Amino acid sequence: MLVILPAWILITFLCWAWGMLVIGRIRMILKDDQFDLPGFSTVCMTGLAFVTVFAAIISLFMPLGNWIAHLILIIPCLLLLFRRQYRDFFAQLREQFSDLHPSLLFLLIAALAMLLIMCTWKVTHPDTLTYHAQTIQWIEKYKAVPGLVHLHVRYGYQGLWFVAEAFFNLRFAGIESLTLINSVVVLWYFLFIIQKINKCLRAAEGIYAIAWLLLFVISSLSYTQVRLTITSASPDFITALFLWLIFYLCMKIQKEHSSVHWVMMIALSLFAISLKLSAFPVILIAVYSAVQLLKLKKIKALLLSVIVSALILVPFFARNIITTGYLAFPSAFPDITRVDWKYDKNQTQFEKKYITAYARAQVDYDEAKVEAAMAMPANE
């Protein structure tokens, strides 16, 4: 259990450093002085998105479970330590705890202990046992495998979160864990909420403090949120957290929203979709952000958004095509590829129907029951 702590710090440093670097480069390219650097957890989430996309590109050509893949991303971060603004990592990390109210510090320590204990729990989640863990190991041990879907239909699910879990497992360092990054993201989430509570208490905004505390409690009690995330490889709540971050950035008032702000919302929206296709409606926020950039005549920012969007979507589409023959399995649309390992189109369409039917009525993997659920009226 104690080995998990330094692993958490290493992963946090890696994501924070890349978050600082990426945001800093975007600010420099756009020459945007209006954008205020976001909070610690937001920087880490941004860096995590970048590292995941970069790891997805690497995974097309080599396995992620060895030290070579990690050196490609870790060495630049170590070099950043020689730059003054990046030597402040541990100072910033310490600041997250230094001014906390004593009761909130106790709450954070309790949450930390809970996460450490959960990391050692036996995995019982059926989806993780059926295909999450196996998909992660395929990514750890092999580059993208053509036609992998034919071994098991669920191996065709190539959301980029499985890439993140494979990259951050650190199994090559002797740490045996199904997924470390899930617990790290939840830790950032708890830290974000506790800081919000602390800020509200210091500003004497008791109602808002209670609201943030309720969010903390609900997230801890709801099985499908914190507990499922820590004790499985499920990307569900992780995707939800990225969506919440996008909504938070969308509502945050920043001097008419700087160019960097809009670019971040576009990038994070597409990244959330690459984690789980059910997040697709967030594309509306990406389109809204692009329209705002167009209205503000920020053409350079708009072009940068297009480039960043391509960098996110290309490895996602590539992994799907290599694995299943489709751009976004289990969707058979658009059917534009001609590869000899393509999965049967009828089976692909049935898999998509089953997902929808299960969300409606938790039906068995049976064609008649799936069709019955698909035919259910809205009021049912």
C-alpha positions in Angstrom: 0.0 0.0 0.0 2.8 2.4 0.8 4.3 1.9 -2.7 1.1 3.6 -4.0 1.9 7.0 -2.5 5.2 7.6 -4.4 3.5 6.3 -7.5 0.7 8.9 -7.0 3.2 11.7 -6.6 5.1 10.6 -9.7 1.9 10.5 -11.8 0.7 13.8 -10.4 4.1 15.4 -11.2 4.1 14.1 -14.7 0.5 15.3 -15.5 1.1 18.7 -13.7 4.3 19.3 -15.6 2.8 18.6 -19.0 -0.3 20.6 -18.1 1.9 23.6 -17.2 3.9 23.1 -20.4 1.0 22.7 -22.7 -1.0 25.6 -21.2 2.1 27.8 -21.2 2.9 27.0 -24.9 -0.7 27.7 -25.9 -0.6 31.1 -24.1 2.7 31.9 -25.8 1.5 30.9 -29.3 -1.7 32.9 -28.9 0.0 35.7 -27.1 -2.9 35.7 -24.6 -2.2 37.6 -21.4 -5.8 37.5 -20.2 -5.8 33.9 -19.3 -5.2 33.2 -15.6 -3.5 29.9 -14.9 -6.2 27.4 -13.6 -6.0 25.6 -10.3 -3.7 22.7 -9.5 -6.3 20.0 -10.2 -7.3 21.5 -13.5 -3.7 21.8 -14.6 -3.2 18.1 -13.7 -6.4 17.0 -15.7 -5.2 19.0 -18.7 -1.8 17.4 -18.5 -3.4 14.0 -18.2 -5.3 14.6 -21.4 -2.1 15.5 -23.2 -0.1 12.5 -21.8 -3.0 10.1 -22.7 -3.2 11.4 -26.3 0.6 11.2 -26.7 0.6 7.7 -25.3 -2.2 6.7 -27.7 0.0 7.8 -30.6 3.0 5.8 -29.2 0.7 2.7 -28.7 0.1 2.5 -32.4 3.8 1.5 -32.9 4.9 0.0 -29.6 3.6 -1.5 -26.3 3.2 0.9 -23.4 4.1 -1.5 -20.6 7.9 -1.0 -20.8 10.3 1.7 -19.6 11.0 3.0 -23.1 7.5 4.4 -23.6 7.7 6.1 -20.2 11.1 7.7 -20.8 9.7 9.4 -23.9 7.3 11.4 -21.7 9.2 11.5 -18.4 12.5 12.8 -19.6 11.1 16.1 -20.9 9.4 16.6 -17.5 12.7 16.1 -15.7 14.4 18.6 -17.9 11.6 21.1 -17.0 12.8 20.9 -13.4 15.7 23.1 -14.5 13.3 25.9 -15.4 12.3 28.1 -12.4 8.5 28.0 -12.9 8.5 24.2 -12.9 10.7 23.8 -9.8 7.7 25.0 -7.8 5.8 21.7 -8.1 6.4 20.6 -4.6 5.8 24.1 -3.3 2.5 24.2 -5.1 1.6 20.7 -3.9 2.3 21.8 -0.3 0.2 24.9 -0.8 -2.8 22.6 -1.5 -2.7 21.5 2.2 -1.0 24.4 4.1 -4.0 26.7 4.5 -6.7 24.1 4.9 -9.1 24.3 7.9 -8.1 21.6 10.4 -11.4 19.8 10.0 -10.9 19.8 6.2 -7.3 18.5 6.6 -8.7 15.6 8.6 -11.3 15.0 5.9 -8.6 14.9 3.2 -6.5 12.5 5.2 -9.5 10.3 5.7 -10.2 10.4 2.0 -6.6 9.5 1.2 -6.7 6.5 3.6 -10.0 5.4 2.0 -8.5 5.5 -1.5 -5.4 3.6 -0.4 -7.5 0.9 1.1 -9.8 0.7 -2.0 -6.7 0.3 -4.2 -6.0 -3.1 -2.5 -9.6 -4.4 -2.8 -10.4 -7.5 -4.9 -11.8 -6.6 -8.3 -15.4 -7.9 -8.8 -16.7 -5.6 -11.4 -18.0 -7.8 -14.3 -17.0 -5.5 -17.1 -13.5 -5.2 -15.8 -13.2 -8.9 -15.4 -14.7 -9.5 -18.9 -12.7 -7.1 -21.0 -11.3 -4.0 -19.2 -8.3 -5.8 -17.7 -7.6 -7.8 -20.8 -7.8 -4.7 -23.0 -5.3 -2.9 -20.8 -2.9 -5.8 -20.9 -3.1 -6.0 -24.7 -2.1 -2.3 -24.8 0.7 -2.9 -22.2 2.2 -5.9 -24.0 1.6 -5.2 -27.7 1.2 -2.4 -30.2 -2.3 -1.9 -31.7 -3.4 -5.4 -32.9 -5.3 -5.6 -36.2 -8.6 -7.5 -35.8 -8.4 -7.9 -32.1 -12.2 -7.6 -31.9 -12.5 -11.1 -33.3 -11.1 -12.6 -30.1 -13.9 -10.9 -28.1 -16.3 -8.2 -29.3 -15.6 -6.1 -26.2 -11.9 -5.9 -27.1 -13.1 -3.6 -29.9 -13.9 -0.9 -27.4 -10.9 1.3 -27.8 -11.6 4.4 -25.7 -8.4 6.2 -24.8 -8.9 5.7 -21.1 -7.7 2.1 -21.5 -4.5 3.6 -23.0 -4.1 5.9 -20.0 -4.6 3.0 -17.6 -2.0 0.9 -19.5 0.6 3.7 -19.6 0.2 4.7 -15.9 0.2 1.1 -14.5 4.0 1.3 -13.8 4.1 -2.5 -13.8 7.6 -2.4 -15.3 8.7 -0.7 -12.0 7.4 -3.7 -9.9 4.1 -2.1 -8.9 1.2 -4.6 -9.3 -2.0 -2.7 -9.7 -4.9 -2.9 -12.1 -5.1 0.8 -12.5 -3.2 3.6 -10.7 -4.5 6.5 -12.7 -8.1 6.0 -11.6 -7.3 6.6 -7.9 -5.0 9.6 -8.8 -7.8 11.4 -10.7 -10.3 10.8 -7.8 -7.6 12.2 -5.4 -7.4 15.3 -7.5 -11.2 15.5 -7.5 -11.4 15.3 -3.7 -8.6 17.9 -3.4 -10.5 20.2 -5.7 -13.7 19.9 -3.7 -12.0 20.3 -0.3 -10.2 23.5 -1.6 -13.6 24.8 -2.7 -15.1 24.1 0.7 -12.1 25.8 2.4 -12.5 28.9 0.2 -16.2 29.1 1.0 -15.6 28.8 4.7 -12.9 31.6 4.7 -15.3 33.8 2.7 -18.2 33.0 5.1 -20.3 31.4 2.3 -21.8 28.6 4.4 -24.4 27.6 1.9 -21.9 27.0 -0.9 -19.6 25.2 1.5 -22.5 22.8 2.4 -23.2 22.3 -1.3 -19.6 21.3 -2.1 -19.6 19.0 1.0 -22.8 17.3 -0.3 -21.1 16.7 -3.6 -18.2 15.1 -1.7 -20.5 12.9 0.3 -22.7 11.9 -2.7 -19.6 11.0 -4.7 -18.3 8.8 -1.9 -21.6 7.0 -1.3 -22.6 6.5 -4.9 -21.2 3.1 -6.0 -21.0 4.2 -9.6 -18.8 7.2 -8.8 -15.8 6.9 -6.5 -16.0 3.3 -5.3 -16.5 1.8 -8.8 -13.8 4.0 -10.2 -11.2 2.9 -7.6 -12.1 -0.8 -7.6 -12.4 -1.3 -11.3 -11.0 0.0 -14.6 -14.3 1.6 -15.6 -13.9 4.9 -17.5 -17.5 6.0 -16.7 -16.9 8.4 -13.7 -13.6 9.6 -15.2 -15.5 10.7 -18.3 -18.1 12.4 -16.1 -15.3 14.3 -14.3 -13.9 15.6 -17.6 -17.5 16.7 -18.6 -17.9 18.5 -15.2 -14.6 20.2 -15.7 -15.7 21.4 -19.2 -19.0 22.8 -17.7 -17.0 24.4 -14.9 -14.7 26.1 -17.4 -17.7 27.1 -19.5 -19.3 28.8 -16.5 -16.2 30.4 -15.1 -16.0 34.1 -15.8 -12.7 35.2 -17.2 -12.6 38.6 -18.9 -14.9 37.6 -21.7 -13.1 34.2 -21.9 -9.6 34.4 -23.3 -8.5 32.5 -26.4 -6.7 29.9 -24.3 -9.9 29.3 -22.4 -11.9 28.5 -25.6 -9.1 26.3 -27.0 -9.1 24.3 -23.7 -12.8 23.7 -23.8 -12.6 22.5 -27.4 -9.7 20.1 -26.6 -11.2 18.7 -23.4 -14.6 18.2 -25.1 -13.1 16.1 -27.8 -10.9 14.2 -25.3 -14.0 13.3 -23.2 -15.6 11.9 -26.4 -12.5 9.8 -27.1 -12.8 8.3 -23.6 -16.4 7.3 -24.0 -18.6 7.8 -27.0 -21.7 8.4 -24.9 -20.1 11.8 -24.1 -20.7 12.9 -27.7 -23.3 15.6 -26.9 -20.5 17.7 -25.4 -19.5 18.3 -29.0 -22.1 21.2 -28.7 -19.7 23.0 -26.3 -16.8 22.5 -28.6 -18.9 23.9 -31.5 -20.0 26.8 -29.3 -16.4 27.6 -28.3 -15.3 27.5 -32.0 -18.1 29.9 -32.9 -17.0 32.3 -30.2 -13.5 32.2 -31.5 -14.8 33.0 -34.9 -16.9 35.9 -33.6 -13.9 37.3 -31.8 -11.9 36.9 -35.0 -9.3 34.7 -33.2 -8.3 32.9 -36.4 -5.0 31.7 -35.0 -6.7 30.2 -31.9 -9.3 28.5 -34.2 -6.6 27.0 -36.4 -4.8 25.8 -33.2 -8.0 24.2 -32.0 -8.3 22.3 -35.3 -4.7 21.0 -35.0 -5.3 20.0 -31.4 -8.6 18.3 -32.3 -6.9 16.3 -35.0 -4.1 15.2 -32.6 -6.8 13.9 -30.2 -9.0 12.2 -32.8 -6.4 10.6 -35.1 -5.0 8.1 -32.5 -8.6 7.4 -31.4 -9.8 6.6 -34.9 -6.6 4.8 -35.7 -6.9 2.4 -32.8 -10.5 1.7 -33.7 -9.7 1.0 -37.3 -6.8 -1.2 -36.5 -8.8 -3.1 -33.9 -12.2 -3.4 -35.5 -12.2 -1.8 -39.0 -14.5 1.0 -38.0 -13.8 4.6 -37.0 -15.8 4.5 -33.8 -16.8 1.0 -32.8 -19.5 -0.1 -32.0 -20.9 2.4 -34.5 -20.8 1.1 -38.0 -21.2 4.6 -39.3 -19.4 5.9 -41.2 -18.4 2.7 -42.9 -15.5 4.0 -45.0 -12.7 1.5 -44.4 -11.8 -1.5 -46.5 -9.7 -3.8 -44.4 -9.8 -7.6 -44.3 -10.1 -7.8 -40.5 -13.3 -5.7 -40.4 -15.8 -7.0 -37.9 -19.2 -8.2 -39.2 -21.4 -5.2 -39.8 -24.6 -6.8 -38.5 -22.9 -7.9 -35.3 -21.5 -4.4 -34.9 -24.9 -2.9 -35.2 -26.4 -5.4 -32.8 -23.6 -4.5 -30.3 -24.6 -0.9 -30.5 -28.3 -1.7 -30.0 -27.4 -3.9 -27.0 -25.6 -1.0 -25.3 -28.7 1.2 -25.8 -31.1 -1.5 -24.7 -29.0 -2.3 -21.6 -29.0 1.4 -20.6 -32.8 1.4 -20.8 -33.7 -1.9 -19.2 -30.5 -3.9 -18.3 -31.5 -6.7 -20.7 -29.7 -9.9 -21.4 -27.5 -10.3 -24.5 -30.4 -11.7 -26.5 -31.7 -10.4 -29.8 -35.4 -10.6 -29.0 -35.0 -8.9 -25.6 -32.8 -6.2 -27.2 -35.4 -5.5 -29.9 -38.1 -5.3 -27.2 -36.1 -2.8 -25.2 -35.4 -0.7 -28.3 -39.1 -0.6 -29.1 -40.0 0.7 -25.6 -41.9 4.0 -25.6 -40.3 7.0 -24.0 -42.6 6.9 -20.9 -41.3 3.4 -20.0 
